[in-house]
């Protein structure tokens, strides 16, 4: 990936080749931004590194094992790869993990793709694992997006993918190619293959991302459909008229409302948390043991940095299971539900306000 990034950054090419290929993917005013993006990738201005990469890459880990809480991301979202930030306390810089999904291993390294396999036209056959890794590097905001262009570099769904769509992307004035990783990745592939093969490729006409070189007459069977979700944990913020406040963790059925349920049905903890000026509740911050939940021993974990947190559970056989939580839509609508006399002496049988905060879905 670093070799390819250096080819693009240093542009040791025919004087007409770079502007011609650049113009397929970017507008004239994008040149400075794209140059800056590649300069931070190759570590321009930093002490010499034999690997040719930027110093921040010492804190980027590439693996095929998903971080805890993201075990299902590859299958559920149909990804080739994804990037996750790991917050680090103290003086150490934050770390980043690039997870390569099984699909990524269907793409060859650029050193394993011969020029004769590419034909004469820009196409998905130019796809490589090196390009996938570069795409993910573009998501490392603290070292690429923010320093280079002052913005998050983000995906744009199908309209920003594929050999043909990426060439049309710049034609829509609402799009911003320099902040779109696939546009950068496809431009890199086209330019690098033009350089490595020393040949010009005709314009793309097919949007297939990676057609097979050899047709597969015995495709693998489709995986079974994911099991339907039947269980969940709902997190509720509760306060009473005497201004006592609690976090409640309600186990229940998937899709079932847990607002105004008796305290005997929940694991609860006192809290000093308060809504912000807009009336929106924070998430619980810290670690909250929950005992046995739906047959697993679980605790809720949240680093207090504004994310929904996760359930960290252990199966009966000792296997660790991470379950990501998500924001409940009711959290941000600045409403409270008044629950009159819900039959719990611990709440003095008076009006109680409950705020739905988030849900953690389980199977």
Residue pairs with C-beta under 8 A, 6 or more apart in sequence:
1 130
1 131
1 133
1 134
1 137
2 41
2 42
2 51
2 52
2 53
3 52
3 110
3 130
4 110
4 130
4 131
4 134
4 188
4 192
5 38
5 41
5 42
5 134
5 188
6 42
6 52
7 191
7 192
7 195
7 196
8 38
8 187
8 188
8 191
8 192
9 35
9 38
9 39
9 41
9 42
9 44
11 18
12 195
13 191
13 194
13 195
17 191
17 194
17 195
18 191
21 187
21 190
21 191
21 194
22 31
22 34
22 187
22 191
24 167
24 187
24 190
24 203
25 166
25 167
25 169
25 170
25 177
25 183
25 184
25 186
25 187
25 190
26 34
26 170
26 177
26 178
26 183
26 187
27 170
27 177
30 170
30 177
30 178
33 148
33 149
33 178
34 178
34 184
34 187
36 147
36 148
36 149
37 138
37 144
37 148
37 149
37 153
37 178
37 184
39 45
39 148
40 54
40 143
40 144
40 147
40 148
41 53
41 54
41 134
41 137
41 144
42 52
42 53
42 54
43 49
43 52
43 53
43 54
43 55
46 54
46 55
47 55
49 55
51 57
54 143
56 93
56 140
56 142
56 143
57 137
59 93
59 94
59 95
59 96
60 95
60 96
60 97
60 98
60 137
60 140
61 95
61 96
61 97
61 98
62 97
62 98
62 100
62 133
63 97
63 98
63 99
63 100
64 99
64 100
64 101
64 102
64 105
65 99
66 73
66 74
66 99
67 84
67 86
67 97
67 99
68 310
68 312
68 320
68 322
69 310
69 322
69 323
69 324
70 82
70 84
70 99
70 322
70 324
71 321
71 322
73 79
73 82
73 99
73 101
74 82
74 99
74 101
74 102
74 103
75 223
75 226
76 226
78 103
79 101
79 103
80 100
80 101
80 103
80 104
80 107
80 132
81 98
81 99
81 100
81 101
81 104
81 132
81 133
81 135
81 136
82 98
82 99
82 101
82 136
83 96
83 97
83 98
83 99
83 136
83 139
83 140
84 96
84 97
84 99
85 94
85 95
85 96
85 142
86 94
86 95
86 96
86 97
87 94
87 303
87 305
88 94
88 95
93 142
94 142
96 140
98 133
98 136
98 137
100 129
100 132
100 133
104 129
104 132
105 129
106 210
107 127
107 128
107 129
107 131
107 132
107 210
108 128
108 129
109 128
109 129
109 130
110 128
110 130
110 131
110 192
110 196
113 125
113 126
113 128
115 193
115 196
115 197
115 199
117 125
117 213
118 125
118 126
118 193
118 197
118 201
119 125
120 199
120 201
120 202
121 201
121 202
121 203
121 204
121 205
122 163
122 190
122 201
122 202
122 203
122 204
123 163
123 204
123 206
123 208
123 211
124 162
124 163
124 206
124 208
124 209
124 210
124 211
125 210
125 211
125 213
126 163
126 186
126 189
126 190
126 193
127 189
127 209
127 210
128 189
131 185
131 186
131 188
131 189
132 185
134 184
134 185
134 188
135 181
135 182
135 184
135 185
136 181
137 144
138 144
138 145
138 153
138 181
138 184
138 185
139 145
139 153
139 154
139 181
141 152
141 153
144 153
145 151
145 152
145 153
145 179
146 152
149 178
149 179
151 176
151 179
152 179
153 178
153 179
153 180
153 181
153 184
154 179
154 180
154 181
155 180
155 181
155 182
156 169
156 175
156 180
156 182
158 165
159 165
159 169
159 175
160 166
160 169
160 175
160 180
160 182
160 183
161 182
161 209
162 207
162 208
162 209
163 186
163 204
163 206
163 207
163 208
163 209
164 204
164 205
164 206
164 207
165 207
166 182
166 183
166 186
166 187
167 186
167 203
167 204
169 175
169 177
169 180
169 183
170 177
170 183
177 183
177 184
178 184
190 201
193 201
194 200
194 201
227 363
228 363
229 254
229 361
229 362
229 363
230 253
230 254
230 362
230 363
231 251
231 252
231 253
231 254
231 294
231 361
231 362
231 363
232 251
232 252
232 253
232 254
232 255
232 256
232 359
232 360
232 361
232 362
233 249
233 250
233 251
233 252
233 290
233 293
233 298
233 300
233 311
233 325
233 359
233 360
233 362
234 249
234 250
234 252
234 258
234 328
234 356
234 358
234 359
234 360
235 247
235 248
235 249
235 250
235 283
235 284
235 300
235 325
235 356
235 357
235 358
235 359
235 360
236 247
236 248
236 250
236 258
236 259
236 261
236 266
236 354
236 355
236 356
236 357
237 245
237 246
237 247
237 248
237 271
237 273
237 281
237 354
237 355
237 357
238 245
238 246
238 247
238 248
238 268
238 352
238 353
238 354
238 355
239 245
239 246
239 352
239 353
240 347
240 348
240 350
240 351
240 352
240 353
241 348
241 350
241 351
242 348
244 270
245 270
245 271
245 272
245 273
245 274
246 263
246 268
246 269
246 270
246 271
247 268
247 269
247 271
247 273
247 284
247 288
248 258
248 261
248 263
248 266
248 267
248 268
248 354
249 266
249 267
249 268
249 288
249 290
249 300
250 258
250 261
250 265
250 266
251 293
251 294
252 258
254 361
254 362
258 266
258 356
259 337
259 339
259 354
259 356
260 337
260 339
260 342
260 352
260 354
261 342
262 342
262 343
262 344
263 344
263 346
263 347
264 344
267 288
267 289
267 290
267 291
269 284
269 288
271 284
273 281
273 282
273 284
273 285
275 281
275 355
276 282
278 334
279 334
280 331
280 332
280 334
281 331
281 355
281 357
282 306
283 302
283 304
283 306
283 307
283 308
283 309
283 357
283 358
284 300
284 302
284 309
284 357
285 302
285 303
285 304
286 301
286 302
286 304
287 299
287 300
287 301
288 299
288 300
288 301
289 299
290 298
290 299
290 300
290 311
291 297
291 298
292 298
293 311
293 313
294 362
295 316
296 313
296 314
296 315
296 316
296 321
297 313
297 314
298 311
298 312
298 313
298 314
299 311
299 312
299 313
300 309
300 310
300 311
300 312
300 325
300 360
301 309
301 310
301 311
301 312
302 308
302 309
302 310
303 309
308 324
308 325
308 326
308 327
308 358
309 325
309 358
309 360
310 322
310 323
310 324
310 325
310 360
311 322
311 323
311 325
311 360
311 362
312 320
312 321
312 322
313 320
313 321
313 322
313 323
314 320
314 321
315 321
323 360
323 361
323 362
324 360
325 358
325 359
325 360
326 358
326 359
326 360
326 361
327 357
327 358
328 356
328 357
328 358
328 359
330 355
330 356
331 355
331 356
331 357
331 358
336 353
336 354
336 355
337 353
337 354
337 355
337 356
338 351
338 352
338 353
339 351
339 352
339 353
339 354
340 351
341 349
341 350
342 349
342 352
343 349
